[in-house]
Amino acid sequence: MKKLYFENNDCEFCFPEAYFQDLMKENGLYEIEVLKAEKYKIDDIFWCKEFQAIGEIKLDQCGRECKSYSPRNGKSGACKHYSKTLYKPG
């Protein structure tokens, strides 16, 4: 798994190192300070990789009713876009 980083404490999304390397090249910078992303989990909350959004398991927001639902095993069950892992700035 690639290490992920946040640009600052207020960012909602984290990115791999390559993203920040490109950002520095585009802006003519030699270095920037970033925050390492730390994994954490919250009960009944999940992250949808497809829509880049948080969902609630209790509301059954992930499943066959979703137009992007794609089971990991190709038949049924958990969607390949579903993740219980969330990240926060470390």
Distance bins in CASP14 RR format, pairs under 12 A and 6 or more apart:
PFRMAT RR
TARGET T0000
AUTHOR 0000-0000-0000
RMODE 2
METHOD distances of the structure
MODEL  1
1 16 0 0 0 0 1 0 0 0 0 0 0
1 37 0 0 0 0 0 1 0 0 0 0 0
1 39 0 0 0 0 1 0 0 0 0 0 0
1 83 0 0 0 0 0 1 0 0 0 0 0
1 85 0 0 0 0 1 0 0 0 0 0 0
1 87 0 0 0 0 0 1 0 0 0 0 0
2 14 0 0 0 0 0 1 0 0 0 0 0
2 15 0 0 0 0 1 0 0 0 0 0 0
2 16 1 0 1 0 0 0 0 0 0 0 0
2 17 1 0 0 1 0 0 0 0 0 0 0
2 18 0 0 0 0 1 0 0 0 0 0 0
2 19 0 0 0 0 0 1 0 0 0 0 0
2 37 0 0 0 0 0 1 0 0 0 0 0
3 14 0 0 0 0 1 0 0 0 0 0 0
3 15 0 0 0 0 0 1 0 0 0 0 0
3 16 1 0 0 1 0 0 0 0 0 0 0
3 17 1 0 0 1 0 0 0 0 0 0 0
3 18 0 0 0 0 0 1 0 0 0 0 0
3 19 0 0 0 0 0 1 0 0 0 0 0
3 20 0 0 0 0 0 1 0 0 0 0 0
3 34 0 0 0 0 0 1 0 0 0 0 0
3 35 0 0 0 0 0 1 0 0 0 0 0
3 36 1 0 0 1 0 0 0 0 0 0 0
3 37 1 0 0 1 0 0 0 0 0 0 0
3 38 0 0 0 0 0 1 0 0 0 0 0
3 39 0 0 0 0 0 1 0 0 0 0 0
3 87 0 0 0 0 0 1 0 0 0 0 0
3 90 0 0 0 0 0 1 0 0 0 0 0
4 11 0 0 0 0 0 1 0 0 0 0 0
4 13 0 0 0 0 1 0 0 0 0 0 0
4 14 1 0 1 0 0 0 0 0 0 0 0
4 15 1 0 0 1 0 0 0 0 0 0 0
4 16 1 0 0 1 0 0 0 0 0 0 0
4 17 0 0 0 0 1 0 0 0 0 0 0
4 18 0 0 0 0 0 1 0 0 0 0 0
4 19 0 0 0 0 1 0 0 0 0 0 0
4 20 0 0 0 0 0 1 0 0 0 0 0
4 34 0 0 0 0 1 0 0 0 0 0 0
4 35 0 0 0 0 1 0 0 0 0 0 0
4 36 1 0 0 1 0 0 0 0 0 0 0
4 37 1 1 0 0 0 0 0 0 0 0 0
4 38 0 0 0 0 1 0 0 0 0 0 0
4 39 0 0 0 0 1 0 0 0 0 0 0
4 85 0 0 0 0 0 1 0 0 0 0 0
4 86 0 0 0 0 0 1 0 0 0 0 0
4 87 1 0 0 1 0 0 0 0 0 0 0
4 88 0 0 0 0 0 1 0 0 0 0 0
4 89 0 0 0 0 0 1 0 0 0 0 0
4 90 0 0 0 0 0 1 0 0 0 0 0
5 11 0 0 0 0 1 0 0 0 0 0 0
5 13 0 0 0 0 0 1 0 0 0 0 0
5 14 1 0 1 0 0 0 0 0 0 0 0
5 15 1 0 0 1 0 0 0 0 0 0 0
5 16 1 0 0 1 0 0 0 0 0 0 0
5 17 1 0 0 1 0 0 0 0 0 0 0
5 18 0 0 0 0 0 1 0 0 0 0 0
5 19 0 0 0 0 1 0 0 0 0 0 0
5 20 1 0 0 1 0 0 0 0 0 0 0
5 21 0 0 0 0 0 1 0 0 0 0 0
5 23 0 0 0 0 0 1 0 0 0 0 0
5 32 0 0 0 0 1 0 0 0 0 0 0
5 33 0 0 0 0 1 0 0 0 0 0 0
5 34 1 0 1 0 0 0 0 0 0 0 0
5 35 1 0 0 1 0 0 0 0 0 0 0
5 36 1 0 1 0 0 0 0 0 0 0 0
5 37 1 0 1 0 0 0 0 0 0 0 0
5 38 0 0 0 0 0 1 0 0 0 0 0
5 87 0 0 0 0 1 0 0 0 0 0 0
5 88 0 0 0 0 0 1 0 0 0 0 0
5 89 0 0 0 0 1 0 0 0 0 0 0
5 90 0 0 0 0 1 0 0 0 0 0 0
6 12 0 0 0 0 1 0 0 0 0 0 0
6 13 1 0 0 1 0 0 0 0 0 0 0
6 14 1 0 1 0 0 0 0 0 0 0 0
6 15 0 0 0 0 1 0 0 0 0 0 0
6 16 0 0 0 0 0 1 0 0 0 0 0
6 19 0 0 0 0 0 1 0 0 0 0 0
6 20 0 0 0 0 0 1 0 0 0 0 0
6 32 0 0 0 0 0 1 0 0 0 0 0
6 33 0 0 0 0 0 1 0 0 0 0 0
6 34 1 0 0 1 0 0 0 0 0 0 0
6 35 1 0 1 0 0 0 0 0 0 0 0
6 36 1 0 0 1 0 0 0 0 0 0 0
6 37 1 0 1 0 0 0 0 0 0 0 0
6 38 0 0 0 0 1 0 0 0 0 0 0
6 87 1 0 0 1 0 0 0 0 0 0 0
6 88 0 0 0 0 1 0 0 0 0 0 0
6 89 1 0 1 0 0 0 0 0 0 0 0
6 90 1 0 0 1 0 0 0 0 0 0 0
7 13 0 0 0 0 1 0 0 0 0 0 0
7 14 0 0 0 0 1 0 0 0 0 0 0
7 15 1 0 0 1 0 0 0 0 0 0 0
7 19 0 0 0 0 1 0 0 0 0 0 0
7 20 1 0 0 1 0 0 0 0 0 0 0
7 23 0 0 0 0 1 0 0 0 0 0 0
7 24 0 0 0 0 0 1 0 0 0 0 0
7 32 1 0 0 1 0 0 0 0 0 0 0
7 33 0 0 0 0 1 0 0 0 0 0 0
7 34 1 0 0 1 0 0 0 0 0 0 0
7 35 1 0 0 1 0 0 0 0 0 0 0
7 36 0 0 0 0 0 1 0 0 0 0 0
7 37 0 0 0 0 0 1 0 0 0 0 0
7 89 0 0 0 0 1 0 0 0 0 0 0
8 14 0 0 0 0 0 1 0 0 0 0 0
8 20 0 0 0 0 0 1 0 0 0 0 0
8 32 0 0 0 0 0 1 0 0 0 0 0
8 33 0 0 0 0 1 0 0 0 0 0 0
8 34 0 0 0 0 1 0 0 0 0 0 0
8 35 1 0 0 1 0 0 0 0 0 0 0
8 89 1 0 0 1 0 0 0 0 0 0 0
8 90 0 0 0 0 0 1 0 0 0 0 0
9 33 0 0 0 0 0 1 0 0 0 0 0
9 34 0 0 0 0 0 1 0 0 0 0 0
9 35 1 0 0 1 0 0 0 0 0 0 0
9 37 0 0 0 0 0 1 0 0 0 0 0
9 88 0 0 0 0 1 0 0 0 0 0 0
9 89 1 0 1 0 0 0 0 0 0 0 0
9 90 0 0 0 0 1 0 0 0 0 0 0
10 35 0 0 0 0 0 1 0 0 0 0 0
10 88 0 0 0 0 0 1 0 0 0 0 0
10 89 0 0 0 0 1 0 0 0 0 0 0
11 19 0 0 0 0 0 1 0 0 0 0 0
11 20 0 0 0 0 0 1 0 0 0 0 0
11 34 0 0 0 0 1 0 0 0 0 0 0
11 35 0 0 0 0 1 0 0 0 0 0 0
11 37 0 0 0 0 1 0 0 0 0 0 0
11 87 0 0 0 0 0 1 0 0 0 0 0
11 88 0 0 0 0 0 1 0 0 0 0 0
11 89 1 0 0 1 0 0 0 0 0 0 0
11 90 0 0 0 0 0 1 0 0 0 0 0
12 37 0 0 0 0 0 1 0 0 0 0 0
12 47 0 0 0 0 0 1 0 0 0 0 0
12 52 0 0 0 0 1 0 0 0 0 0 0
12 53 0 0 0 0 0 1 0 0 0 0 0
12 54 0 0 0 0 1 0 0 0 0 0 0
12 86 0 0 0 0 0 1 0 0 0 0 0
12 87 0 0 0 0 1 0 0 0 0 0 0
12 88 0 0 0 0 0 1 0 0 0 0 0
12 89 0 0 0 0 0 1 0 0 0 0 0
13 19 0 0 0 0 1 0 0 0 0 0 0
13 37 0 0 0 0 1 0 0 0 0 0 0
13 47 0 0 0 0 0 1 0 0 0 0 0
13 49 0 0 0 0 0 1 0 0 0 0 0
13 52 1 0 0 1 0 0 0 0 0 0 0
13 53 0 0 0 0 0 1 0 0 0 0 0
13 54 0 0 0 0 0 1 0 0 0 0 0
13 86 0 0 0 0 0 1 0 0 0 0 0
13 87 0 0 0 0 1 0 0 0 0 0 0
13 88 0 0 0 0 0 1 0 0 0 0 0
13 89 0 0 0 0 0 1 0 0 0 0 0
14 20 0 0 0 0 0 1 0 0 0 0 0
14 34 0 0 0 0 1 0 0 0 0 0 0
14 35 0 0 0 0 1 0 0 0 0 0 0
14 36 0 0 0 0 1 0 0 0 0 0 0
14 37 1 0 1 0 0 0 0 0 0 0 0
14 38 0 0 0 0 1 0 0 0 0 0 0
14 39 0 0 0 0 0 1 0 0 0 0 0
14 47 0 0 0 0 0 1 0 0 0 0 0
14 52 0 0 0 0 0 1 0 0 0 0 0
14 85 0 0 0 0 0 1 0 0 0 0 0
14 86 0 0 0 0 1 0 0 0 0 0 0
14 87 1 0 1 0 0 0 0 0 0 0 0
14 88 0 0 0 0 1 0 0 0 0 0 0
14 89 1 0 0 1 0 0 0 0 0 0 0
14 90 0 0 0 0 0 1 0 0 0 0 0
15 21 0 0 0 0 0 1 0 0 0 0 0
15 22 0 0 0 0 1 0 0 0 0 0 0
15 23 0 0 0 0 1 0 0 0 0 0 0
15 32 0 0 0 0 0 1 0 0 0 0 0
15 34 0 0 0 0 1 0 0 0 0 0 0
15 35 0 0 0 0 0 1 0 0 0 0 0
15 36 0 0 0 0 0 1 0 0 0 0 0
15 37 0 0 0 0 1 0 0 0 0 0 0
15 52 0 0 0 0 0 1 0 0 0 0 0
15 87 0 0 0 0 0 1 0 0 0 0 0
16 22 0 0 0 0 0 1 0 0 0 0 0
16 23 0 0 0 0 0 1 0 0 0 0 0
16 34 0 0 0 0 0 1 0 0 0 0 0
16 36 0 0 0 0 0 1 0 0 0 0 0
16 37 0 0 0 0 1 0 0 0 0 0 0
16 87 0 0 0 0 0 1 0 0 0 0 0
17 23 0 0 0 0 0 1 0 0 0 0 0
17 24 0 0 0 0 0 1 0 0 0 0 0
17 32 0 0 0 0 0 1 0 0 0 0 0
17 34 0 0 0 0 1 0 0 0 0 0 0
17 36 0 0 0 0 0 1 0 0 0 0 0
17 37 0 0 0 0 0 1 0 0 0 0 0
18 24 0 0 0 0 0 1 0 0 0 0 0
18 25 0 0 0 0 0 1 0 0 0 0 0
19 25 0 0 0 0 0 1 0 0 0 0 0
19 26 0 0 0 0 0 1 0 0 0 0 0
19 32 0 0 0 0 0 1 0 0 0 0 0
19 34 0 0 0 0 1 0 0 0 0 0 0
19 37 0 0 0 0 0 1 0 0 0 0 0
20 26 0 0 0 0 0 1 0 0 0 0 0
20 27 0 0 0 0 0 1 0 0 0 0 0
20 29 0 0 0 0 1 0 0 0 0 0 0
20 31 0 0 0 0 1 0 0 0 0 0 0
20 32 1 0 0 1 0 0 0 0 0 0 0
20 33 0 0 0 0 1 0 0 0 0 0 0
20 34 1 0 1 0 0 0 0 0 0 0 0
20 35 0 0 0 0 0 1 0 0 0 0 0
20 36 0 0 0 0 0 1 0 0 0 0 0
21 27 0 0 0 0 0 1 0 0 0 0 0
21 28 0 0 0 0 0 1 0 0 0 0 0
21 29 0 0 0 0 0 1 0 0 0 0 0
21 30 0 0 0 0 0 1 0 0 0 0 0
21 31 0 0 0 0 0 1 0 0 0 0 0
21 32 0 0 0 0 1 0 0 0 0 0 0
21 34 0 0 0 0 0 1 0 0 0 0 0
22 28 0 0 0 0 0 1 0 0 0 0 0
22 29 0 0 0 0 0 1 0 0 0 0 0
22 32 0 0 0 0 0 1 0 0 0 0 0
23 29 1 0 0 1 0 0 0 0 0 0 0
23 31 0 0 0 0 0 1 0 0 0 0 0
23 32 1 0 0 1 0 0 0 0 0 0 0
23 34 0 0 0 0 1 0 0 0 0 0 0
24 30 1 0 0 1 0 0 0 0 0 0 0
24 31 1 0 0 1 0 0 0 0 0 0 0
24 32 1 0 1 0 0 0 0 0 0 0 0
24 33 0 0 0 0 0 1 0 0 0 0 0
24 34 0 0 0 0 0 1 0 0 0 0 0
25 32 0 0 0 0 0 1 0 0 0 0 0
26 32 0 0 0 0 0 1 0 0 0 0 0
33 89 0 0 0 0 0 1 0 0 0 0 0
34 89 0 0 0 0 1 0 0 0 0 0 0
34 90 0 0 0 0 0 1 0 0 0 0 0
35 87 0 0 0 0 0 1 0 0 0 0 0
35 88 0 0 0 0 1 0 0 0 0 0 0
35 89 1 0 1 0 0 0 0 0 0 0 0
35 90 1 0 1 0 0 0 0 0 0 0 0
36 87 0 0 0 0 1 0 0 0 0 0 0
36 88 0 0 0 0 0 1 0 0 0 0 0
36 89 1 0 0 1 0 0 0 0 0 0 0
36 90 1 0 1 0 0 0 0 0 0 0 0
37 85 0 0 0 0 0 1 0 0 0 0 0
37 86 0 0 0 0 1 0 0 0 0 0 0
37 87 1 0 1 0 0 0 0 0 0 0 0
37 88 1 0 0 1 0 0 0 0 0 0 0
37 89 1 0 0 1 0 0 0 0 0 0 0
37 90 1 0 0 1 0 0 0 0 0 0 0
38 85 0 0 0 0 0 1 0 0 0 0 0
38 86 0 0 0 0 1 0 0 0 0 0 0
38 87 1 0 0 1 0 0 0 0 0 0 0
38 88 1 0 1 0 0 0 0 0 0 0 0
38 89 1 0 0 1 0 0 0 0 0 0 0
38 90 1 0 1 0 0 0 0 0 0 0 0
39 47 0 0 0 0 0 1 0 0 0 0 0
39 83 0 0 0 0 0 1 0 0 0 0 0
39 84 0 0 0 0 1 0 0 0 0 0 0
39 85 1 0 1 0 0 0 0 0 0 0 0
39 86 1 0 0 1 0 0 0 0 0 0 0
39 87 1 0 0 1 0 0 0 0 0 0 0
39 88 0 0 0 0 1 0 0 0 0 0 0
39 89 0 0 0 0 0 1 0 0 0 0 0
39 90 0 0 0 0 0 1 0 0 0 0 0
40 47 0 0 0 0 0 1 0 0 0 0 0
40 84 0 0 0 0 0 1 0 0 0 0 0
40 85 0 0 0 0 1 0 0 0 0 0 0
40 86 1 0 1 0 0 0 0 0 0 0 0
40 87 1 0 0 1 0 0 0 0 0 0 0
40 88 1 0 1 0 0 0 0 0 0 0 0
40 89 0 0 0 0 0 1 0 0 0 0 0
40 90 0 0 0 0 0 1 0 0 0 0 0
41 47 0 0 0 0 0 1 0 0 0 0 0
41 57 0 0 0 0 0 1 0 0 0 0 0
41 83 0 0 0 0 1 0 0 0 0 0 0
41 84 1 0 1 0 0 0 0 0 0 0 0
41 85 1 0 0 1 0 0 0 0 0 0 0
41 86 1 0 0 1 0 0 0 0 0 0 0
41 87 0 0 0 0 0 1 0 0 0 0 0
41 88 0 0 0 0 0 1 0 0 0 0 0
42 54 0 0 0 0 1 0 0 0 0 0 0
42 55 0 0 0 0 0 1 0 0 0 0 0
42 56 0 0 0 0 1 0 0 0 0 0 0
42 57 0 0 0 0 0 1 0 0 0 0 0
42 84 0 0 0 0 1 0 0 0 0 0 0
42 85 0 0 0 0 0 1 0 0 0 0 0
42 86 1 0 0 1 0 0 0 0 0 0 0
42 87 0 0 0 0 0 1 0 0 0 0 0
42 88 0 0 0 0 0 1 0 0 0 0 0
43 56 0 0 0 0 0 1 0 0 0 0 0
43 57 0 0 0 0 1 0 0 0 0 0 0
43 58 0 0 0 0 1 0 0 0 0 0 0
43 84 0 0 0 0 1 0 0 0 0 0 0
43 86 0 0 0 0 0 1 0 0 0 0 0
44 54 0 0 0 0 0 1 0 0 0 0 0
44 55 0 0 0 0 1 0 0 0 0 0 0
44 56 1 0 0 1 0 0 0 0 0 0 0
44 57 1 0 1 0 0 0 0 0 0 0 0
44 58 1 0 1 0 0 0 0 0 0 0 0
44 59 0 0 0 0 1 0 0 0 0 0 0
44 60 0 0 0 0 0 1 0 0 0 0 0
44 61 0 0 0 0 0 1 0 0 0 0 0
44 62 0 0 0 0 0 1 0 0 0 0 0
44 84 0 0 0 0 1 0 0 0 0 0 0
45 53 0 0 0 0 0 1 0 0 0 0 0
45 54 1 0 0 1 0 0 0 0 0 0 0
45 55 1 0 0 1 0 0 0 0 0 0 0
45 56 1 0 0 1 0 0 0 0 0 0 0
45 57 1 0 0 1 0 0 0 0 0 0 0
45 58 0 0 0 0 1 0 0 0 0 0 0
45 59 0 0 0 0 0 1 0 0 0 0 0
45 61 0 0 0 0 0 1 0 0 0 0 0
45 62 0 0 0 0 0 1 0 0 0 0 0
45 82 0 0 0 0 0 1 0 0 0 0 0
45 83 0 0 0 0 0 1 0 0 0 0 0
45 84 0 0 0 0 1 0 0 0 0 0 0
45 85 0 0 0 0 0 1 0 0 0 0 0
45 86 1 0 0 1 0 0 0 0 0 0 0
46 53 0 0 0 0 1 0 0 0 0 0 0
46 54 1 0 0 1 0 0 0 0 0 0 0
46 55 1 0 1 0 0 0 0 0 0 0 0
46 56 1 0 0 1 0 0 0 0 0 0 0
46 57 1 0 1 0 0 0 0 0 0 0 0
46 58 0 0 0 0 0 1 0 0 0 0 0
46 59 0 0 0 0 0 1 0 0 0 0 0
46 60 0 0 0 0 0 1 0 0 0 0 0
46 61 0 0 0 0 1 0 0 0 0 0 0
46 62 1 0 0 1 0 0 0 0 0 0 0
46 63 0 0 0 0 0 1 0 0 0 0 0
46 66 0 0 0 0 0 1 0 0 0 0 0
46 78 0 0 0 0 1 0 0 0 0 0 0
46 79 0 0 0 0 1 0 0 0 0 0 0
46 81 0 0 0 0 1 0 0 0 0 0 0
46 82 1 0 1 0 0 0 0 0 0 0 0
46 83 1 0 0 1 0 0 0 0 0 0 0
46 84 1 0 1 0 0 0 0 0 0 0 0
46 85 0 0 0 0 1 0 0 0 0 0 0
46 86 0 0 0 0 1 0 0 0 0 0 0
47 53 1 0 0 1 0 0 0 0 0 0 0
47 54 1 0 0 1 0 0 0 0 0 0 0
47 55 1 0 0 1 0 0 0 0 0 0 0
47 56 0 0 0 0 0 1 0 0 0 0 0
47 57 0 0 0 0 0 1 0 0 0 0 0
47 61 0 0 0 0 0 1 0 0 0 0 0
47 62 0 0 0 0 0 1 0 0 0 0 0
47 79 0 0 0 0 0 1 0 0 0 0 0
47 81 0 0 0 0 1 0 0 0 0 0 0
47 82 1 0 0 1 0 0 0 0 0 0 0
47 83 1 0 1 0 0 0 0 0 0 0 0
47 84 1 0 0 1 0 0 0 0 0 0 0
47 85 1 0 0 1 0 0 0 0 0 0 0
47 86 1 0 1 0 0 0 0 0 0 0 0
47 87 0 0 0 0 1 0 0 0 0 0 0
48 54 1 0 0 1 0 0 0 0 0 0 0
48 55 1 0 0 1 0 0 0 0 0 0 0
48 56 0 0 0 0 0 1 0 0 0 0 0
48 57 0 0 0 0 0 1 0 0 0 0 0
48 61 1 0 0 1 0 0 0 0 0 0 0
48 62 1 0 0 1 0 0 0 0 0 0 0
48 63 0 0 0 0 0 1 0 0 0 0 0
48 66 0 0 0 0 1 0 0 0 0 0 0
48 67 0 0 0 0 0 1 0 0 0 0 0
48 68 0 0 0 0 1 0 0 0 0 0 0
48 69 0 0 0 0 0 1 0 0 0 0 0
48 70 0 0 0 0 0 1 0 0 0 0 0
48 78 0 0 0 0 0 1 0 0 0 0 0
48 79 0 0 0 0 1 0 0 0 0 0 0
48 80 0 0 0 0 0 1 0 0 0 0 0
48 81 1 0 1 0 0 0 0 0 0 0 0
48 82 1 0 0 1 0 0 0 0 0 0 0
48 83 1 0 0 1 0 0 0 0 0 0 0
48 84 0 0 0 0 0 1 0 0 0 0 0
48 86 0 0 0 0 0 1 0 0 0 0 0
49 55 0 0 0 0 0 1 0 0 0 0 0
49 62 0 0 0 0 0 1 0 0 0 0 0
49 68 0 0 0 0 1 0 0 0 0 0 0
49 70 0 0 0 0 0 1 0 0 0 0 0
49 72 0 0 0 0 0 1 0 0 0 0 0
49 79 0 0 0 0 1 0 0 0 0 0 0
49 80 1 0 0 1 0 0 0 0 0 0 0
49 81 1 0 1 0 0 0 0 0 0 0 0
49 82 1 0 0 1 0 0 0 0 0 0 0
49 83 1 0 0 1 0 0 0 0 0 0 0
49 84 0 0 0 0 0 1 0 0 0 0 0
49 85 0 0 0 0 0 1 0 0 0 0 0
49 86 0 0 0 0 0 1 0 0 0 0 0
50 61 0 0 0 0 0 1 0 0 0 0 0
50 62 0 0 0 0 1 0 0 0 0 0 0
50 63 0 0 0 0 0 1 0 0 0 0 0
50 66 0 0 0 0 1 0 0 0 0 0 0
50 67 0 0 0 0 1 0 0 0 0 0 0
50 68 1 0 1 0 0 0 0 0 0 0 0
50 69 0 0 0 0 1 0 0 0 0 0 0
50 70 0 0 0 0 1 0 0 0 0 0 0
50 79 0 0 0 0 1 0 0 0 0 0 0
50 80 0 0 0 0 1 0 0 0 0 0 0
50 81 1 1 0 0 0 0 0 0 0 0 0
50 82 0 0 0 0 1 0 0 0 0 0 0
50 83 0 0 0 0 0 1 0 0 0 0 0
51 61 0 0 0 0 1 0 0 0 0 0 0
51 62 0 0 0 0 1 0 0 0 0 0 0
51 66 0 0 0 0 1 0 0 0 0 0 0
51 67 0 0 0 0 0 1 0 0 0 0 0
51 68 1 0 0 1 0 0 0 0 0 0 0
51 69 0 0 0 0 0 1 0 0 0 0 0
51 79 0 0 0 0 0 1 0 0 0 0 0
51 81 1 0 0 1 0 0 0 0 0 0 0
51 82 0 0 0 0 0 1 0 0 0 0 0
51 83 0 0 0 0 0 1 0 0 0 0 0
52 68 0 0 0 0 0 1 0 0 0 0 0
52 81 0 0 0 0 1 0 0 0 0 0 0
52 83 0 0 0 0 0 1 0 0 0 0 0
53 61 0 0 0 0 1 0 0 0 0 0 0
53 62 0 0 0 0 0 1 0 0 0 0 0
53 66 0 0 0 0 0 1 0 0 0 0 0
53 68 0 0 0 0 0 1 0 0 0 0 0
53 81 0 0 0 0 0 1 0 0 0 0 0
53 82 0 0 0 0 0 1 0 0 0 0 0
53 83 0 0 0 0 0 1 0 0 0 0 0
53 86 0 0 0 0 0 1 0 0 0 0 0
54 61 0 0 0 0 1 0 0 0 0 0 0
54 62 0 0 0 0 0 1 0 0 0 0 0
54 82 0 0 0 0 0 1 0 0 0 0 0
54 83 0 0 0 0 0 1 0 0 0 0 0
54 84 0 0 0 0 0 1 0 0 0 0 0
54 85 0 0 0 0 0 1 0 0 0 0 0
54 86 1 0 0 1 0 0 0 0 0 0 0
54 87 0 0 0 0 0 1 0 0 0 0 0
55 61 1 0 1 0 0 0 0 0 0 0 0
55 62 1 0 0 1 0 0 0 0 0 0 0
55 63 0 0 0 0 0 1 0 0 0 0 0
55 66 0 0 0 0 0 1 0 0 0 0 0
55 79 0 0 0 0 0 1 0 0 0 0 0
55 81 0 0 0 0 0 1 0 0 0 0 0
55 82 0 0 0 0 1 0 0 0 0 0 0
55 83 0 0 0 0 0 1 0 0 0 0 0
55 84 0 0 0 0 0 1 0 0 0 0 0
55 86 0 0 0 0 0 1 0 0 0 0 0
56 62 0 0 0 0 1 0 0 0 0 0 0
57 63 0 0 0 0 0 1 0 0 0 0 0
57 78 0 0 0 0 0 1 0 0 0 0 0
57 82 0 0 0 0 1 0 0 0 0 0 0
57 83 0 0 0 0 0 1 0 0 0 0 0
57 84 0 0 0 0 1 0 0 0 0 0 0
59 65 0 0 0 0 0 1 0 0 0 0 0
59 66 0 0 0 0 0 1 0 0 0 0 0
60 66 0 0 0 0 1 0 0 0 0 0 0
60 69 0 0 0 0 0 1 0 0 0 0 0
61 68 0 0 0 0 0 1 0 0 0 0 0
61 69 0 0 0 0 0 1 0 0 0 0 0
61 79 0 0 0 0 0 1 0 0 0 0 0
61 81 0 0 0 0 0 1 0 0 0 0 0
61 82 0 0 0 0 0 1 0 0 0 0 0
62 68 0 0 0 0 1 0 0 0 0 0 0
62 69 1 0 0 1 0 0 0 0 0 0 0
62 70 0 0 0 0 0 1 0 0 0 0 0
62 71 0 0 0 0 0 1 0 0 0 0 0
62 77 0 0 0 0 1 0 0 0 0 0 0
62 78 0 0 0 0 1 0 0 0 0 0 0
62 79 1 0 1 0 0 0 0 0 0 0 0
62 80 0 0 0 0 0 1 0 0 0 0 0
62 81 1 0 0 1 0 0 0 0 0 0 0
62 82 1 0 1 0 0 0 0 0 0 0 0
62 83 0 0 0 0 0 1 0 0 0 0 0
62 84 0 0 0 0 0 1 0 0 0 0 0
63 69 1 0 1 0 0 0 0 0 0 0 0
63 70 0 0 0 0 1 0 0 0 0 0 0
63 71 0 0 0 0 1 0 0 0 0 0 0
63 72 0 0 0 0 0 1 0 0 0 0 0
63 76 0 0 0 0 1 0 0 0 0 0 0
63 77 0 0 0 0 1 0 0 0 0 0 0
63 78 0 0 0 0 1 0 0 0 0 0 0
63 79 1 0 0 1 0 0 0 0 0 0 0
63 80 0 0 0 0 0 1 0 0 0 0 0
63 81 0 0 0 0 1 0 0 0 0 0 0
63 82 0 0 0 0 1 0 0 0 0 0 0
64 70 0 0 0 0 0 1 0 0 0 0 0
64 71 0 0 0 0 1 0 0 0 0 0 0
64 75 0 0 0 0 0 1 0 0 0 0 0
64 76 0 0 0 0 1 0 0 0 0 0 0
64 77 0 0 0 0 1 0 0 0 0 0 0
64 78 0 0 0 0 0 1 0 0 0 0 0
64 79 0 0 0 0 1 0 0 0 0 0 0
65 79 0 0 0 0 0 1 0 0 0 0 0
66 79 1 0 0 1 0 0 0 0 0 0 0
66 80 0 0 0 0 0 1 0 0 0 0 0
66 81 0 0 0 0 1 0 0 0 0 0 0
66 82 0 0 0 0 1 0 0 0 0 0 0
67 79 0 0 0 0 0 1 0 0 0 0 0
67 81 0 0 0 0 0 1 0 0 0 0 0
68 79 1 0 0 1 0 0 0 0 0 0 0
68 80 0 0 0 0 1 0 0 0 0 0 0
68 81 1 0 0 1 0 0 0 0 0 0 0
68 82 0 0 0 0 0 1 0 0 0 0 0
69 76 0 0 0 0 1 0 0 0 0 0 0
69 77 0 0 0 0 1 0 0 0 0 0 0
69 78 0 0 0 0 1 0 0 0 0 0 0
69 79 1 0 1 0 0 0 0 0 0 0 0
69 80 0 0 0 0 1 0 0 0 0 0 0
69 81 0 0 0 0 1 0 0 0 0 0 0
69 82 0 0 0 0 1 0 0 0 0 0 0
70 76 0 0 0 0 0 1 0 0 0 0 0
70 77 0 0 0 0 0 1 0 0 0 0 0
70 78 0 0 0 0 0 1 0 0 0 0 0
70 79 1 0 1 0 0 0 0 0 0 0 0
70 80 1 0 1 0 0 0 0 0 0 0 0
70 81 1 0 0 1 0 0 0 0 0 0 0
70 82 0 0 0 0 1 0 0 0 0 0 0
71 77 1 0 1 0 0 0 0 0 0 0 0
71 78 1 0 0 1 0 0 0 0 0 0 0
71 79 1 0 0 1 0 0 0 0 0 0 0
71 80 1 0 0 1 0 0 0 0 0 0 0
71 81 0 0 0 0 0 1 0 0 0 0 0
71 82 0 0 0 0 1 0 0 0 0 0 0
72 78 1 0 1 0 0 0 0 0 0 0 0
72 79 1 0 0 1 0 0 0 0 0 0 0
72 80 1 0 1 0 0 0 0 0 0 0 0
72 81 0 0 0 0 1 0 0 0 0 0 0
72 82 0 0 0 0 1 0 0 0 0 0 0
72 83 0 0 0 0 0 1 0 0 0 0 0
73 79 0 0 0 0 0 1 0 0 0 0 0
73 80 0 0 0 0 1 0 0 0 0 0 0
74 80 0 0 0 0 1 0 0 0 0 0 0
78 84 0 0 0 0 1 0 0 0 0 0 0
END
